[in-house]
Amino acid sequence: MQNIIFDKTDKGRDEIISRRYRLASRLRTLLVLVDGKHDSKDLLSKVVTLGLNQASIEELEQQGFIQRQNSSAVIAPPVAVEDDALNSQINSVELFQVLYDFYTESIKQNMGLRGYNLQFIVERATTLQDFHDLRAPFLDAINKIQTPKKALELRDQLDELLSIVPNLPAKP
């Protein structure tokens, strides 16, 4: 069994919010667990007692609820040029501040007090990877609170900011 990391598609997020596609409850449980961080082996270990297997993941993928995570950014080695070391450090600091401000303002404007726990995580963030890891919980919370249109708008803004993040090493 190949261990691939999956993430929810727009259709998958829509199913979580609205149950529009009336996905079977066992498959829906698996869909909820898909977060773009854990590979298929980890996911299946959590739902094996429900009788779900690799075919269940393949079914979610074929129906368009999940997609394979693009791992090229994780695998590609970072390009480092000595002359640009200071510039990339400054860019990282600036990017950190931009991501901090985005999360803080988005949580404040769209969640209010319901975003307290997420804001606490933002305050504790010390690396760009911390902000990257916050993507899935942030989007799940936004999807529960905001209209689908607003949630997609925030997701697109966040993904644009995160696409600037330098290549991050894969977690062990």
HELIX and SHEET records of a PDB file:
HELIX    1   1 ASP A   10  SER A   18  1                                   9    
HELIX    2   2 SER A   25  LEU A   33  1                                   9    
HELIX    3   3 SER A   40  VAL A   47  1                                   8    
HELIX    4   4 VAL A   48  LEU A   50  5                                   3    
HELIX    5   5 GLN A   54  GLN A   62  1                                   9    
HELIX    6   6 SER A   72  ILE A   75  1                                   4    
HELIX    7   7 GLU A   82  ASP A   84  5                                   3    
HELIX    8   8 ALA A   85  ASN A  110  1                                  26    
HELIX    9   9 GLY A  112  GLY A  115  5                                   4    
HELIX   10  10 TYR A  116  ARG A  124  1                                   9    
HELIX   11  11 LEU A  128  ASP A  133  1                                   6    
HELIX   12  12 ARG A  135  ILE A  145  1                                  11    
HELIX   13  13 PRO A  148  LEU A  162  1                                  15    
SHEET    1   A 2 PHE A   6  LYS A   8  0                                        
SHEET    2   A 2 ILE A  66  ARG A  68 -1                                        
END                                                                             
